[in-house]
Amino acid sequence: MATAKKLPSGSYRVRAFIGIDENGKKITKSFTAPTKKQAEYLASEYLVSSRAAEASDNTPRTTFDEAMTDYINSKRNVLAPYSVTSYLSLQRTIKKCDPEFCDKNVHEITQNDVQRLINTLAKDLKQKTVRNRHGFISSVLEFSGSTLRLKTTLPKKEKNMDYIPNDADVKKLLKLVKGKELEIPIMLGAFGMLRRGEICGLEMDDIDFKKGIITVRHNMVRHPDGTFEVLSPKTYEGTRTVTVPPFVVKAIKKRGYVTNILPDTITTDFTDLVAANFEKYFTFHKLRHYGASIRLYLGVPYEYVRREGGWSSVTVLQQIYAHAFPDKQDEFADKAVQYFNNLMSKS
């Protein structure tokens, strides 16, 4: 694109080349603005929009809803069934939130369209959920060949302060479910850091009852049609060994099986249990965070906890540990003060 030149009036003008006419002569379009930067921006914006429109004219019309379906179908053979189900749920949420957006030609969607949709989603959803929706939208647009590169203003990240159960909570839970179907899943979640699907996929042959070592190599997942299947863990790190206390393997051996219920049933039954007996709400997944935070509190290295828990990085563990023990903040602070006092008293 040509550089803007200053006119006698003091304004700046850019002559942008936009094509060649039938006689072979160049066709230009002038853009004038008070500053050089503004003039060049106007010309650049016009050229980009013209090329996008030209590309749209030569591309079959595909709605954003159709683009979402195409994107999800392209991932079916490489993603776990649970991930596909999550994508389908995202698609339904976006369609319900803004049907007009979903019916629009994917090549005609603008930054303003996306910003408007995100603003609507942000009214009722947490910032993390909104960011996940935006990432999905961005991936669909890129997959469909859209030239739009998003610069959306997203909700600010919030500090994760979800409640993690403490020792007293876990002891109370196990007292409430003693001898019931939820007892073993709660033990494995709290003391073994196992996920719901891993617990439901666990077999007796996966447990070394003498050493108290559990080998995690199966994960029960739900397909979009509602059926369940036992597959390999969803990530490479998911296949691992976990050492649990003797009383856990003893309870499993006494029962003769791990559990007969499905992952969704664990969630609903656990939710009802907590709602009826605890002032602070926490999910079954938070038992996994409890198990990790206790290990870290006891001085177990991050990398060891990461491997036992099947996390891909220590970032999540750092976030968990940062707010897992609000009742122990004074204790930690006193330890630091005492250390420095001892240090200086020796000088």
C-alpha positions in Angstrom: 0.0 0.0 0.0 1.2 3.5 -0.9 2.4 5.9 1.9 0.2 8.8 2.8 1.3 12.2 1.4 0.6 15.6 2.9 -1.7 17.9 1.0 -1.4 21.7 0.8 -4.5 21.8 3.1 -2.5 20.0 5.8 -4.5 16.8 5.5 -3.0 13.5 4.3 -4.1 11.4 1.4 -3.5 7.8 0.4 -4.1 6.4 -3.1 -4.8 2.7 -2.7 -4.5 0.3 -5.6 -7.7 -1.8 -5.9 -7.4 -3.3 -9.4 -7.1 -2.9 -13.1 -9.9 -1.9 -15.5 -10.9 -3.4 -18.8 -8.4 -1.2 -20.6 -5.5 -2.3 -18.4 -5.4 0.9 -16.4 -4.8 1.0 -12.7 -7.8 1.7 -10.5 -7.1 3.6 -7.3 -9.2 4.9 -4.4 -8.3 7.9 -2.4 -8.5 8.2 1.4 -8.0 11.5 3.1 -7.7 12.2 6.9 -6.3 14.8 9.3 -3.2 12.6 10.1 -1.0 10.3 8.1 -1.7 7.4 10.4 -5.5 7.8 10.1 -5.3 8.0 6.3 -3.2 4.8 6.0 -5.5 3.1 8.5 -8.6 3.9 6.4 -7.0 2.6 3.2 -5.8 -0.6 5.0 -9.2 -1.3 6.5 -10.9 -0.8 3.1 -8.5 -3.2 1.4 -8.9 -5.9 4.1 -12.8 -5.7 4.0 -12.8 -5.8 0.2 -10.7 -8.9 0.1 -12.8 -10.6 2.8 -16.0 -9.7 0.8 -14.4 -11.1 -2.4 -13.4 -14.3 -0.6 -17.0 -14.6 0.7 -18.5 -14.2 -2.8 -16.4 -17.2 -4.0 -17.1 -19.4 -1.0 -20.3 -21.5 -0.5 -22.5 -20.1 2.2 -21.9 -21.8 5.5 -23.7 -20.7 8.7 -21.8 -20.6 12.0 -24.1 -23.4 13.3 -23.1 -25.6 10.3 -19.4 -24.6 10.8 -19.7 -25.7 14.5 -21.1 -29.1 13.4 -18.3 -29.5 10.8 -15.6 -28.6 13.4 -17.0 -31.1 15.9 -17.3 -33.9 13.3 -13.7 -33.3 12.3 -12.6 -34.1 15.9 -14.7 -37.2 16.6 -12.0 -39.7 15.8 -9.2 -38.0 17.8 -11.1 -36.7 20.9 -12.5 -38.7 23.8 -16.3 -39.2 23.8 -16.6 -36.9 26.8 -14.8 -34.1 24.9 -17.1 -34.5 21.9 -20.1 -34.3 24.3 -18.7 -31.1 25.8 -18.4 -29.6 22.3 -22.0 -30.5 21.5 -23.1 -28.8 24.7 -21.1 -25.7 23.7 -22.9 -25.7 20.4 -26.3 -25.9 22.1 -25.5 -23.1 24.5 -24.3 -20.7 21.8 -27.4 -21.5 19.6 -29.7 -20.8 22.5 -27.9 -17.6 23.5 -27.8 -16.0 20.0 -29.7 -17.9 17.2 -29.1 -14.9 14.8 -25.4 -15.2 15.2 -25.5 -19.0 14.5 -27.5 -18.4 11.3 -25.0 -15.9 9.9 -22.6 -16.7 7.1 -19.4 -17.7 8.9 -17.4 -15.5 6.5 -19.6 -12.4 7.3 -19.2 -12.6 11.1 -17.4 -9.5 12.4 -15.6 -8.7 15.6 -18.6 -6.8 16.8 -20.8 -9.9 16.3 -18.5 -11.9 18.5 -18.1 -9.2 21.1 -21.9 -8.9 21.4 -22.3 -12.7 21.8 -19.6 -12.7 24.5 -21.2 -9.8 26.3 -24.5 -11.8 26.4 -22.8 -14.9 27.7 -20.9 -13.0 30.4 -24.2 -12.0 32.0 -24.9 -15.5 33.3 -21.7 -17.5 33.1 -18.4 -17.4 35.0 -15.4 -15.8 33.4 -13.7 -19.1 32.9 -16.7 -20.6 31.1 -17.0 -17.5 28.9 -13.3 -17.8 28.0 -13.8 -21.4 27.0 -16.8 -20.5 24.8 -14.7 -17.8 23.1 -11.9 -20.3 22.5 -14.4 -22.6 20.9 -15.8 -19.8 18.7 -12.3 -18.8 17.6 -11.4 -22.4 16.7 -14.5 -22.8 14.6 -13.9 -19.6 12.7 -10.3 -20.6 12.0 -11.4 -24.1 10.9 -14.0 -22.7 8.5 -11.4 -20.5 6.7 -12.6 -17.2 8.1 -10.1 -14.4 7.8 -11.3 -12.8 11.1 -8.7 -12.9 13.9 -10.4 -12.1 17.1 -9.4 -9.4 19.5 -12.4 -9.7 21.8 -12.5 -8.1 25.2 -13.1 -10.9 27.7 -14.1 -10.9 31.4 -11.2 -10.4 33.7 -9.8 -13.6 35.3 -11.1 -14.2 38.8 -9.0 -15.7 41.6 -10.1 -19.2 42.0 -11.6 -19.5 45.5 -13.7 -22.6 45.2 -13.9 -24.3 48.5 -11.7 -27.4 49.0 -12.9 -29.7 51.8 -10.7 -30.1 54.8 -9.9 -33.0 57.1 -13.0 -32.6 59.2 -15.2 -32.5 56.0 -13.7 -35.8 54.7 -14.1 -37.6 58.0 -17.7 -36.4 58.2 -18.3 -37.6 54.6 -17.0 -41.1 55.3 -19.0 -41.3 58.5 -22.2 -40.5 56.6 -21.5 -43.0 53.8 -20.0 -45.9 55.8 -21.1 -49.2 54.3 -22.9 -47.4 51.4 -22.1 -47.4 47.7 -20.4 -43.9 47.8 -17.9 -45.0 50.5 -15.3 -46.4 48.2 -15.5 -43.7 45.5 -15.1 -41.0 48.2 -12.1 -42.8 49.6 -10.5 -43.1 46.2 -11.2 -39.5 45.3 -9.9 -38.1 48.6 -7.0 -40.4 49.3 -6.1 -41.6 45.8 -6.9 -38.4 43.8 -8.9 -40.5 41.3 -11.4 -38.9 38.9 -15.0 -40.2 38.7 -14.5 -42.0 35.4 -11.2 -43.6 36.7 -13.0 -44.9 39.8 -15.8 -46.4 37.7 -13.4 -48.0 35.3 -11.2 -49.5 38.1 -11.1 -53.3 38.3 -10.0 -55.5 41.1 -7.0 -56.7 39.0 -5.8 -53.1 38.9 -5.1 -53.2 42.7 -2.1 -54.6 44.4 -3.7 -55.3 47.8 -0.4 -56.2 49.5 1.4 -52.9 48.5 -1.6 -50.7 48.4 -0.8 -49.6 44.9 -3.6 -48.8 42.3 -2.8 -48.8 38.6 -5.0 -46.4 36.8 -5.4 -47.6 33.2 -9.2 -47.3 32.5 -11.6 -44.4 32.3 -15.4 -44.7 32.0 -16.8 -42.1 29.6 -20.2 -41.1 28.5 -21.0 -40.9 24.7 -23.2 -38.2 23.2 -26.0 -40.7 23.0 -25.9 -41.2 26.8 -24.2 -44.7 26.8 -21.1 -45.4 28.8 -17.9 -47.1 27.7 -14.6 -48.0 29.5 -11.6 -46.6 27.6 -8.0 -45.6 28.2 -7.4 -42.5 30.3 -8.1 -39.3 28.3 -4.5 -38.1 28.6 -1.0 -39.7 28.5 -0.5 -38.6 32.1 -3.8 -40.3 33.1 -2.2 -43.8 33.0 -0.3 -44.0 36.3 0.1 -45.7 39.7 -1.2 -44.3 43.0 -0.3 -45.4 46.5 -3.3 -45.3 48.9 -3.6 -46.0 52.7 -4.1 -49.6 53.8 -7.6 -49.0 55.1 -8.7 -48.1 51.5 -7.6 -51.3 49.9 -8.9 -53.2 52.9 -12.3 -51.7 52.4 -12.3 -52.6 48.7 -11.2 -56.1 49.4 -13.9 -56.6 52.0 -16.6 -55.3 49.6 -15.3 -57.5 46.8 -15.6 -54.8 44.1 -14.9 -51.1 43.6 -18.3 -49.6 42.6 -21.4 -50.5 40.6 -22.6 -47.0 39.9 -21.9 -44.7 37.0 -19.9 -41.4 37.0 -23.1 -39.3 36.6 -24.6 -41.1 39.6 -21.6 -40.4 41.7 -22.0 -36.7 40.9 -25.8 -36.5 41.7 -25.6 -38.6 44.8 -22.5 -36.7 46.1 -24.2 -33.3 45.4 -27.3 -34.3 47.3 -25.1 -35.6 50.2 -23.2 -32.3 50.5 -26.2 -30.1 50.1 -28.0 -31.9 53.0 -25.1 -32.1 55.4 -22.6 -29.3 54.8 -22.8 -25.5 55.0 -20.1 -25.0 52.3 -20.7 -26.5 48.9 -18.0 -28.5 47.2 -18.0 -31.0 44.3 -16.8 -34.6 44.2 -13.9 -33.4 42.0 -12.7 -31.2 45.0 -11.9 -34.4 46.9 -9.1 -34.9 44.3 -7.9 -31.4 45.1 -8.0 -32.2 48.8 -5.8 -35.3 48.3 -3.3 -33.2 46.3 -3.2 -30.3 48.8 -2.6 -32.6 51.8 0.4 -34.2 50.0 1.8 -30.8 49.2 1.3 -29.6 52.8 3.2 -32.6 54.0 6.1 -31.7 51.8 5.7 -34.2 49.0 7.4 -32.6 45.9 5.1 -31.1 43.3 6.4 -33.3 40.5 5.6 -36.5 42.5 2.0 -35.3 43.3 1.6 -34.3 39.6 2.5 -37.8 38.5 0.3 -39.6 41.0 -2.6 -37.3 40.3 -2.3 -37.5 36.5 -1.9 -33.8 35.9 -0.1 -32.6 32.8 1.6 -29.7 34.6 2.2 -28.4 38.1 0.3 -25.1 37.4 -3.1 -26.5 38.6 -1.4 -27.9 41.7 0.0 -24.4 42.5 -3.4 -22.9 42.2 -4.9 -25.5 44.4 -2.3 -25.2 47.1 -2.5 -21.4 47.0 -6.0 -21.4 48.6 -6.4 -24.8 50.1 -5.5 -23.9 53.7 -6.9 -20.5 54.6 -7.1 -21.7 58.3 -3.3 -22.4 58.3 -2.1 -19.1 57.0 -1.2 -17.9 60.5 0.8 -21.1 61.0 2.7 -20.6 57.8 3.4 -17.0 58.6 4.6 -17.9 62.1 7.0 -20.5 60.7 8.6 -17.9 58.5 8.9 -15.4 61.3 10.4 -18.0 63.6 12.9 -19.0 60.9 14.1 -15.5 60.5 14.3 -14.9 64.2 16.5 -18.0 64.6 18.6 -16.9 61.7 19.4 -13.5 63.2 19.8 -14.7 66.8 22.8 -16.7 65.7 24.6 -13.7 64.2 
